[in-house]
Amino acid sequence: MTCSATSSRFHPAQSATAATHLPPCTGERERTRLAALVDALDTGGPVLVTLSGGSGAGQSALLRWAADRARTAGRRVLHARAVPSEAERSYAVVTQLLDQLDGMTTSHRAARPDPFPGLARVVRAVREHPTVLAVEDAHWLDRESLHWLQALLRRSAGLPLVVACGGSEAAAGEPGWLSALDSAPGPAACHQLPLAPLSPHEIAAAVTRICGPGNDERFVAEAGRISGGQPDVLHDLLLRFAALGHRPVPARVSLLHRIGTEVCGDHLVHAMHTLGPEGGAVVRALAVCGDLLDFPVVCALARATHLNEHRLRAALTQTVGIQSLPSGRLRVEPSLRTRVLEEMTAADRTDLHTQAAELAHRAGAEDRAVADLLLGSRLIAAPWAVRTLRRDADRAIRDDAHGRAVVLLTRASQEVRDPAERALLDLELAAVHLVTEPEAGDLRIERLIRTPGHPVAVRVAAADLGITAGGTRAVRRALTDVLTEATGAEREDMLALFWAADPTAQEQGVVSVPSVPPLPERPASPAQAAVRAWQLALYGEALDEARSLARTALVYYHRSDSPLVQPALAACRALCLAGALDEAEAGLNRLLGTLGGGGLRLAAPRLLALRGEVHLRRGRLAQAERDLREAEQAADLLVRSAAVLPHLHGIGTIVDVESGRDERARDRVAMPMPSAAEHSEYWPHLLLARGVVALRSGRPEEARDQLRECGRRLLSRHHLNPALLPWRSLTALACHAAGDADEARRLSEQELTLARRWGIGSTVAWAELTGVLVAARKDRLATLRSAMEAARSGPTGPEYARVLAEFTATELTAPGGDRRLAAVSLAELSVLTATHAAAPMAARARALAKTAAETVPIPGWDVLSPGEQQTALLAGTGRSNRDIAGVQQVSSRAVELRLARVYRKLCINGRQELRALVRATEGD
């Protein structure tokens, strides 16, 4: 807080006998000069002294000090003070001066109209007795009194008179008091005493004088910053600090700042009293909305109709705690606003905020500022108020200021009269509560679901939001009750959401409710289609039907501006297991781009984690890591995020393993998890990751135990599909390493059976590879060729790379192997692993390269750059431009340009001929 100026703390109209205490901070030079002029009154002739500076620079104190000095010396003193309320009243200051002369009553003056009333009498009185005429706050002089003083100075030849006037140098009177008096012709000698802010040296001296030795530079600088170098403020500031018994040391700077706020607040409140009722009302209006409205509008809001607007503005710019903004507007410093408004009644404050809110809205002020005013106003019941509060609540959510969003939405709900609109606001409020106060959010969600009068869309959206936030059990209980009464589309969507909360009705610790029917085989709504697709995917049945249902649901939700999260997420998960990774990613991107507010905050960790898994399945490790990092950041914003953490850490561990960061993977799986995480549907993901790390670290028994527990958890939920998590094949590898060949063979055969039932090429290929690895088979080469053929229909993820590596090794070493085919496969493996040199498959590729002797005999291949060779090889093996871009970590446009150069250099017409060249090299 910086106080650039201050109004005087001293009360006007002190008695003639009152002793004035001059703050020791007041400049020594000015005191000496003023004393000399007053002391030489008998012999010095007429003198005009003007003391100008920022309000509070000490003008009033100096004038009173000089007046007291003159009285002590037996001089006559006529002392007046100009005030804002009389700035437009003729001869207001003259009246104060004449009232102090014997026999000059108001009635006598009024009986004799005169352009300079009482002037002759004053001149006679001065001739009889040396006189000091002092006028404080001369910037509020009325026009007639200013002319009267000019006339007095013109007629003062030979008179023992000192006219001393003090005021603000920036006041905009008509004309300016300072220039008007200084330019008045006459015999009076003019002495200008501009009062500049105290210098750092003077401030340091004042600190030492009042607070004691120490003189720390930081303390002195802070004292100067707070006071603005104004003597009055500095004096009060240091006195209050010293009264607490502290020394001026750096450790007390924060205390000094708090005291400074109090001192500046007191000075500002006193200035308000000095300005009168209307001036004080303007300051209070500035405290509420000065930075939002132009000064004339603020004056109108304060109903300051009798004050000169120009003079008032000029005075306020020199007042402590009033800031001039670059826009030309004035405002009360934020730290002082409460102090300014505390003297108002609650009703008056409410009325002021209400009027200010309406004016700020009309002026086009920012939503946040108008919303702040609305929070302090009475209910307006206007549509614009609700819209403003909701927009600012959305901004608060984006800024993670959820406490403010709750306050804004609560107020918006109070403004609304329509029950349907209020229900929507309650839904938004529940979404915000679920982020930071999930228990309160659960209660709101359950109340929304159970209230029959609410719109169908609100009840359905509330159930979807509650499940997304992790309140599965409470939502299922509420849905169980309302499903008996719901009809039509509402019942269809509620039934879908009931099963979305637990697709196989096997959640641990939750008893299945027989009164709730299963989803129909022919779903009646997009929501039911999405959840049914996910059910089939979990069971590992009816691949084509699951894929079709998921696509149907996503097509519907892609057209919706407010899709249901759980059904859309279920459709994306089903497509992920069905191998339609492009469509799953597009669906997730659409959800992330469409959702807003609290709904996005709640859904973001799950959506980003799933997209990270999609990237991992495609071998895009960098993109997967980016999404997982963002998901972790989003989860940190939620109070209830334990359920998604196993998914994040499980997928993140596999990314670390595939990137060759084994130590980081070990650290990740060793991180403690909240107890609630163990009951999450994603807990098996972390168990699988722990098994993978243990297996890679040479601890097969530990790996086997972790993987078996993973399988037990999945089977308890009837999650049978090996495409979800290949726990059987990994357990088989662990058992094989531990010497349990029979169990390894049993599990690998079981996985292969389930993989073939589901029918995804990558899952079948991995199961076939596992069967080869855990058993000595005579048809090893044929099986691996079959696995490779199946794998080529899927993504180029970790499973594909392992199948490709084993296939390459077998073609190189097995009887009947095709070394030319192995060379092409090795080149592809090298391309796939090039971006992660420390990865296991990159090391395997380097080892295989030492064994392989042949190169790829493609005509013209040597004219291609390394990047073009990699791109051509991947395109020739059937990879899409998007897949190639992900592997090479370049844009799809870069892939297109590389392929264009490849076609030109190889003299071929497109992708089909490139594929033929590569297949010819493979020996097909």
N, C-alpha and C positions, 0 to 999 in steps of 0.2 A: 504494500500500500504506500503510495506517495502522496503527501499532502503538499500541494504546490502553494497554497495560500490559506489564510484563515480569517474569519471574522473576529472582531474584538471580543474578548471574554468579559470586558468591564461593562458594568451597567451604566446606562445613560443617566444624565441629570443627577450626578452626585452633588451632594450639598457643598456649599462653599467652604465648610469647615472640615470636610473629609480629606484625609491624607491619602494621596495616591501612591501606591507601591509600584515602582517602575521595575519590571523584570530585569535582572542583571544581564540577561542576554541581549538587551537592546543596545544598539551600537553606541560606543563611547564617543565617536566623532560627532554624531547628531546631538547627543546630550550636551556636549561642550559648546557647540555652535548655538544651540537654542538657549542655553543658559546665558551666554554672552549677550545675546540680543535682548533678553528680558531684563538682565541686570543693567543694561545701558539705556533703559526706557526713558529716563529723565533727560538725557542729553543726546540721544541718538536720532531723534526725529521719527517720523512715521516709517514703519517697516511692515512689509508683507512677507510672511513665511509660509511656504507651502511644503507639506510633507506628503509625498506620494509614494506609492508602492503597492504591492499586492496586499489585499485585505488581510490584516493580521500581522503586517510587517512591523507594527508597533506605533503607528501614527496616533491612535487614540491614547495610548499609554503616554506617549511623549507629550501630547497636548495637555493632558491632565497633570502630568508632572510639571510642565512649564507654568500652568495655571496655579498650582499649589505654591510653586516657588514665588510667583508674583504676589500672591496673597500674603505669604509670609513676609515679603518685603513691603507690605502696606499698599500694594497697587490694587486698583479696581479690576475685577475680572468679570467679563460678560461671557458666559459659556453656553453654547447651544449645540444641539445635535440634529442633523437632518435625518429624517426617517422615510422609508418608502411610502408609507401610507399617506404622507403629507407632501409627497414630491410634486403633486399637481395642484396643491392648495396655495394660493397666493400668499406671500409674505409669512409662510409658516415658520421659517427660521428667524426672520426679523421679529416676529411676535415673541419668540422665546427670549431674544436679546432684550427687547424693550421691557418685558415683564420684570427684568432684574434691575431696572432703573427706578429710583424713587419717584412716585407720582405719575408714572406712565402706565395707566390702566388700559385695558383693552377697549372699554367703552369710550374713553377719551380719544383714543386713536381713531376709532371707527367714526366718531362724530366729525372728523375733519378729513375728507377724502384728499389724498396726497399721493403722487406717484412714488415718493420716497418717504413713507410715513415715519415720523420720529427721527429722521436723519439730523435735522438741525439740533434737536435736543441732545442727541448723542455727541455731536461735534462740540456743543457747549460743555457737556459733561466731561469730555476728554480734556478740554482746555483747563478745566478746573482740577482734574485729577488724572495722573497717568493711568492708562487703561490697556489691558490685554483683552482682546476680543478673540475667542477661540471657537472654531466651528469644527465639529467632528463629522465624519462621513459626508464630506462635502459633495461627493458624487451624487447624493440624493437631494442636493439643493433645488428648491423650486426656482423657476425662471425669475420671478419677481425679486426673490431674496438675493439671487446672484447679481441682478442689476443694481440692487440696493447697495451691496458690498462694493461694486465697482464705483458707484457714485461716492461712497464714503472715502474710498482711496483717492479719488480725484480731488476731494475737498479737504485732504488731511495735511496740507502744507503747514509745517511748524508744529504739528500736534504730537504730544508724547503718546503715540499709539503703536501697538503691535497687533496686526491682524494675522492670526495663525490659523490656517485651514489644513486639515488632513483628510485624505480620502484615497480611493482606489484609482490607480493611474489608468486602468483600462476601461473605466466607466464611459458610457456613450451618452452623456447628457446632451441637451441641445441649448446652447453650445457646451462643449466640454468645460467643466469647472476650472480645470488647471490652466488651460490656455486662455480662458476668459479672464481670470484674475491676473495672470502674469502679464497679459497684454493691456490691462487697464491703464490708461494714461494718468499721470499724476505725479506728485512729488515723492511718493513712498518708494523706499529702496526695496527691491525684490530679492529674496533669498530662497532658492529652491533646494530642498533637501530630499532627494530621491532615496528611498530606503530599500536598498538591495538585500537579497537574502544573505544570511550570515555566511562568511567564508568557512572553509574547512578548519582553518586555524582558529577562528572565533568559536566554532562549534566545539572543537577540542578543548579550548579554554573553559567553555561553559561546563563541559562534562567534568573536567578536573575540579572546577569551583564547586559544583553541586554534588557530584557523586564521589569525589575523592580521587586520589592518584590512580594511575593505571593507564589511562589514555590509549587503550588498545585501538588500533587503526580500524579493525572491522566493526567494533562497537561504535566508534565515532562516525564511521561511514553510514551505518544503519540509522543512527540517531539523525543524521543529516537527511537521509532519504525519507524517513518517516515524517519529519517536521518540514521538509522542503526548505530548511534554512530560516523559517519564520520564527522570530523570537518568542512570541506567545506560545506557540505549540511546543517548541523546544523546551521552554521553561517548565511548562506543566509536565511534559514527558519526563524530564530528568528529575523533577521533584517527586513524582509518584514512584519512579524507580528507586530513588535514594531512600524514600520512606520505608521501603521493604528491607533495607539493610544490606543490599547487595553491592558488589563492586563492579565496575564497568569492564568486564572480561568477556571473551568470546562465548563462553558457556552460557552467558545470560542474554545473548542476542535474541533468542526466541521469546524470552520473557519480555524484553524491550518491545518486540513486535506486538505482543498481545496488549501491553500497556498502551502502545501507540494507537491501536485500534480504538481503545476506550477514550483516549484523549481526543483523537480526531472526531470521534462520535460526539463527544461533549461540545466541542467547538462548533460542529455542524448544527447541532440542535440549538445552541445559543444563537447561531446565525439565523436559523429559522425564526426564532422569537424576535430577533431584531428586525427581520423583514416584515413582520406583522402577519396577520392571519392569512391573507391572500398569498404573500410570498412563501410562507410556510407550506401552504397547500401546493404550491408549484414544486417545492422541493420534494414533498411526499410523492407527487405525481412523477417526478423525475426518478425517484427511487423505484417506482413500479415499472415505468415504461419509457424512461427518457431515451434509452438507446434504440427504441423502436419508432418513436414518433418525432416529428419536427417540433421545434420549440413552440411555435404558435399553437399547434394542436395540444401540446402539453398544457399551455396556459388556459386554453379553452376547457380542457378536461378538469383543471383545477378551479375553474370559474373565477380566474383572476382578471376581472374586468376593469378594475380601477387602478391597476398598476401600469406604468409605462413599460411596455414589453422590452424596448431596447435597453433602457437603463437596468431593468431587472436581469436581463441576460448578461450584460456587462458585469454586473455585480456578482452574479453567480459564478462566472468563469474564474473569479478571484477568490472563491470561497472554498474553505477546506472541504475535501471529500467530494467536490464536484469536478468531474472530468469533462474536458472538451474532446469530442471524438473527431476523427478526420472527416466524417460525414457532415460536420457542423452541428450535430446534435450534442446535447448535454446529458450526463447521467451521474447518478450517485455511485460512488465506488461500491462494488458488491459487498465488501466486508462491513459497510456502514448502513446497508439498507434496512436491516432489522432494527437498528437503533433509531433510524428516522421514523419508522412506522409504528414503533411500540407505544407511542403516546396516543395513537388512534384507537377508537373502539373497534371491536371485532366487526360490527356491522358496517362501520365506515370503511374499514379495509376491504371488506367483501365488495361493497359498492364500487370502490375505486378500481379493484381488479376486474370487476364485471365490465365497467365502462371502458377500461383500458384494453381489455381483450377484444371487444367489438371494434374499437378504433384500430387496433393493431391488425386485426383480420382485414379490415377494409383497406389498410395501408399496404397489404401484401407482405407482412412480416413473416419470418420463417416459422415453420410449424412448431419447433421447439419453444420459441419465445412465446408464441400465442398459447401453447399448451400450458406453459408455466403460469400464465395469467389465468387461464381457465381453472387451474387447480386451486387458485385462491379466490375464485369468484363464486357467486351463487349459481344455481342451475339455470342454464339459458334455454335448454330444450330446443336448440336450433340445429338443423342438419349440418351446417358448416362446423359447429363445435365438435360434433361426433367425428366427422371426417378428419378434422385436425388432430384430435386426440388419438385416433387410430393410426394415422400416418406417423405421428411421433412415436407411438408405441412400436410400430414396425422398425423405425430407426433405432430405438433403444434396444430392441432385440438384436439387431445387426451389430450393435456396439457392445453386446453382452451386458447391457444395463437392465437386467431382468426385473430388479426391484422397482425401477422407474416404470417399466412397462406394465407391471401389475397395478401401480397407482393410476397410470393413465387409462388403462382399460376398465378399471373399477369405476373411475369417474365417467368414462364414456357410457358405461352400462347404466349409470344413474341418469344420464341425459336422455336416454332412449325411452320412448313410450310404447313402441310397437313390440309385442312379446316375441315375435319371430326374430327381429333384429337384436333384441336383448339376448336371445338364446345364442345367436352367432357370436356376440361379444363374450358371453360366458364361455363359449368354446375356445375363443382366442385366449381368454384369461386362464382357462384350464391348461392350455398348451404352455403358457409361460410358467405357471405354477409347477408343472411336471418337470421343468428344467431344473429348478432350484429347490422346490418344496414338493417332492413327488407325492407325499402323503396327502397334502392339501389338494393337489391336482387329481389324485385318485378319487377323492370324495366328490369333487366337481364333476368328473367324468361319469361316475356312477349315478349322480343325481340327474345329469343330462340324459343318460340312457333310459333311466326309469321314469322320466316325466312324459306322459303320453301326449301332452299338448304341444310339445316341441315339434318343429318341422322334421320330417323324415330324414332329410339330408344332415341335419344337425345331430340327430341321435346316432345315425350310422357313422358319421365322421368322428363323433366322440368315442365310439367303440374302437374305431381304427386307431385313433390317437392314443387311447389308453393302452392298447396292445403294443404299439410302437414304443411307448415309454416304459414298457416292462411290467405294466400292471395286469398281467395276463389273468391271474386267478380272479381278481375283483371283476374284471370285464366279463369273464366267462360266467360268473355267478349272476351278474346283472342280465346278460343275454339269455341265460337259461330261463329267467323269470319273464322277460318281456317277449320271448319267442312264442309263448302260449297265446299272446294277444295280438302280435304283429301280423300284418297281412300284406299281400302283394309284393311290390319291389322292396319295401322295407324289410319284410321277413326274409326274402331271398338274400339280401346283402348281409343281414344280421346272422343268418345261418352260415354264410361264407366266412364271416369274421370269427364266429365261434370256432370253426374248424381251422381257421388260419392261426389262431392262438395255440393250437396243439393238433397238427394235422392228423396224427395217428392215434390221438386220444390216449397217449401213454406217458404223459408228463409225470415225473416222479412225484409222489406224494399227493397227486390229484386223482380223485375217484371219478371215473367216467360217469356222465349223467345219461342214463338210458332214455330220459324223456326227450332228448334232443336227437332228431333223426339224422342219419348220415347225409352227405351230399348226394344228389341224384347222379346217376351215371350219365345222364344228359343234362348238364348244368343249365339252369334257367337264366343266369345272368353272367356278365363278364367276371364279377367277383367270384362267383362259384366256379367258373371255368378255370380261373387262375389257381385257386386253392386246390381244385381237383387235379390239375396238372402237377402241382407240387406233391400231392399225395401219391400219385402214380410214380413220380420220379423217386420218391423215398422208398417205395416198395420195389422199384426197379422193374416195373411192368408197363407194357403197352407204350413203347417209345413213341410211335407215330401219333397216337392219341394224345399223349402228354404234350408233345411238341405242338400239335394243332390247337389244343385248348389254350396253351400259354400264348401262342401267337394271336389267337382271337382276342384274348383279354388285353394284350398289350396294344393291339390296334385300337381298341375302344379307349383305353386310358391315354393313348397318345393324342386323342382328339379332345381330351378333357383338360380343363384348366385347373381342376382341383381333384386329381386322382386319389383314390384310396391307397395308402402306402402299403398296407399288408398284402392285399391281393396283387398289386403290381410287383411288389418284391417277390412274392411267391412265384409269379410267372417268370420273373428274371432268374430266379434260382432253378426253376424247372428247366429253362432253356440252357442254363449253364451246365447242368448234368446231362442234357440232351445233346451237347456238343455244338449248340447254336450260339457260340460265344459272341459273334458280332451282334446278334439280335439282343442278347442279354446285356451287353455293354450299352447298346443304344437305348434300351429301356431304362437302365440305371441313369444314363446321362439325362434322359428326359425327366426322370423323377427329380434329380438334383437341380435341374434347371427350372422346374415348375413349382416345386414346394417353396414356401416362404414362411417367415415368422418362426414361431415356436415349433411348428410341425417339422420344418427343415432341421432345426437344432436337434430335435429328438431322433429324427430318422437318419441324419448324416453319418453317424458312426457305422450303422449297419450297411447303408448303401455304399459308402466308400470302402468298407472292408470287403464286401462282395465284389466290387469292381476290382479291388486289389487281387482277389482270388482269381477273377477272370483273367487279369493280366498275367498272373503266375501260370495259369494253365496254358497260356499262349507263349510262355517263355519271355515275356516282357518284364524282366526283373526290375529295371529302373522305374518303370511306370507303376509296378506293383508296390515298390517301396514308397514312392511318392504318395499314393493313395492311402497306404497304411499309416504313414506319418500324419496325413491330414485327418484320418479317422481317429487316431489317438488324440490329436489336439481337440477334435470335436467331442470326444468322450470325456476329456478333462473338464469340459464345461458343464457336464451333467452330474447331478448328485447321485443318480441311480444309473451307473454305467457298468456295473460288474458283469452283467450278462454277456456283453459283447467283447469283453477283454480277452477271454480264451480264444475267440476267433482271431482277433488282432494279433495276439502273441503267437498263436499256432501258425498262421499264414506267414507272419514275419519271420519266424524261425526257419521255415522252409525256404523263404527267399534268401536268408543268410546262408543256409547250407548250400543252395544252388549257386550262390555267388562266391563260395569259397571262404566265407567268414565264419569258420567253425567256432572260434572263441566267442564271438558275439552271439552265435546261436546258443552256445552253452549258457552264457550269461542270461539270455532271454528266457529260456525254459526254467531257469533257477529262480526267476523273480517271483516273490510271494504274490499270491492272488487273494482277493477278498473271499471270505467264506461263501458268500452268495454266488460266486462265479462257478463253484463246483456243481450247482444245480442248473446251470445254463445248458441249453441244447447244444451250445458250442464247446462245452468242456471236452468232448472227444477230439476236437481239433488240436487242443493243447496236448492231450495225452498222446496223440499220434506224433506230434512234433517232438515230444520228449523221447518217444521210442526211436524216431529217426536219428536224433542226436546221439542217443546211447548206442545204437547200432553202428553209426559212423565212428564212434569213439572206441569201438572194440569191446563193448559190454553187451553181448547178445542176450544174456539172461535178464538183465534190467530192461533191455528193449522189449523182450518178449512179454514181460509182466505189464509194462506200460501199454503195449499194443493190445494185449488181451483185455485189459480194463477198458480201453477205448472201444473194443468190439462189444464188450458186455453192455456198456452204456448205450451204444447204438442199437443193439438187439433188444434192449429193454424198451426202446421206443419204436420198435419194428422198422428201423431204418436199415434196409437190407441192401440197398444199391451200392455196389463197390465203386461206382463213379463218384459217390459222395466222399468217401474216405477209403482208400485201399488197405484197410487194416489187416485183412486176411493174408494178402500177398506179403506185406511187410513182416507180419508175424511168422509167416512161413520162412522168410529169409533169416529171421532171428533164430527160429528153431533149427534151421539147417546149420547155422553157424554154431549153435550150442550142441549140435550132435543129435538132435531129435529128428531124424529123417522122415519117419512115418508121419509125425504130426505136420511137418513141413509139406509133405506131399498131399496130405488130406486137405489142408487149408488152401493150397494152391489149386487143387482140383475144384474145391468148392467155389473159389473166387472165379475160376474160369467158367463154371456153369452159370453163375449169376451174371457174369459179364456178357456172356452170349445171350442170355435171356433178355438183358437190357438192349444190347445190340450196338453200342457205340464203339467205333473202331479203336480209339485210343485205349479204352478200358479193356477191350478184348486183347489188344496187343500187349499191354502190360501184364495181364494175367498169363498169356502164353509165354512171355519172357520169364516170368517167375517160375512157371512150370519147368522151363529148361534149366534155370539156375539151381533149382533145388533137387533135381533128379537127373541121373545119367540116362539120356535118351538117345536111341539110335537115329531117330528122325530129327535130331537137333537142327540141322541145316534147313530142312524143309519147314520145321516149325517156326524158325526165326524168319524165314522168307515169308511165311504166312503172316507172322506178327508184323513184319515190316510193311507188307501190303495193307494190313488193317490200319496200322499207325498213320499211313500217308493220307488217310481220309480225315484225320484229326489235326489238332493244332500242333505247332512245333514247341511244345512245352517240355518240362523235365522228363516226363514219361517217354515222349518221342525221342529225345536225345539219348536216353538209356537204351531203348530198343535199337536205335540207329547204331550206337557204339557197339553193342553186342553183335548185331547183324554184320557190321563191318569186320569185326574181329573174326567172326566165324567164317565169313567169305574169304578172308585172308589165309586162314590156317586149316580149315576143315578140308578133308578130301572131297573133291567135287566143287569146291568153292570157286567163285568167279572173281579173280583179282582185279579185273577191269571194273566190274560192278563195285567191288570194295573200294577202289580208288575214287570213284564218283561219290560214294557214300561218305568216305572219309573227308573229301573236300567239303561236302555239305555239313558234316559234323564240325569241321574246323570253322566254317562260316558261322554256324549257330552259336559256337562257344567263344568267338573272337572277342566279344566285349567284356568277358569276365575271365581273364587269364588264370585266376586262382581257383576257378570252379573245378569240381571233380571231373566233369565231362571234358573240360578244356585240357586237363592233365591226361585224361584218357586219350583224347585226340592226338596229343603230342606223342604219347607212347606208341599209338598205332601208326603214326607217320614214320616212325623209325623202322617199322616192319614192312610197310608198303613200299614197293619199288617202282610201280608204274605211275605214269601221269595220265591226265585225262586227255585222250587223243581226239579233241574236237577241232576240226579245221578252222584256222583263224583265231583260235583261243588266245594265242600268245600276243595278239594285237590289242587285247582288252586290258584295261587297267585293273588292278586288284579289286577295287570296288565294283567295277562292271562285271568282273568274273563272278564275284560273290552274288551279285544281283541276278545275273543270268542263270547261275546254278540253281538258286532257290526258285526262280520263276520256271525253270525247266523241270523241276521236280514237283510242280503243281501248286506252289505257294502264291497266294494273292498279293497284290501290291501292298495292302495294309499289313499283312503278316510280315512281308519283307521289310517294310518300314519299321515295324516293331523290333525285329531282330537286329537290324543295322542301326537303329536309333536315328533315323533320318525321317524326313517328311515323305508322304505319299507322292508328292510332286517330284521330289528328288529321285524316287524310284522310277517314275514314269520317264524322266529325262535320261536316266542311265539305260533303261531298256531301249529307248529310242536310239541311243548311240550304239548299243549292242546289235540291234537289228541292222543298222547301217554298216557297221564294221564286218558283221558276219554275212552280209548280203542275203538276209532272210526277210520274210514279210510279216512276221509277227510271232506271237507267243506259241501258236500251234507248231510252227516249224522249229522253234527253239526247243520245245518239248520233244519233238521227234529227234533232234540232234542228241539230246541228253539220253534219251531212251536207247538210241542206237549205240551210244557209248557203253550203256549198261549191258549191251548184248541182246536186247529184245528185238 
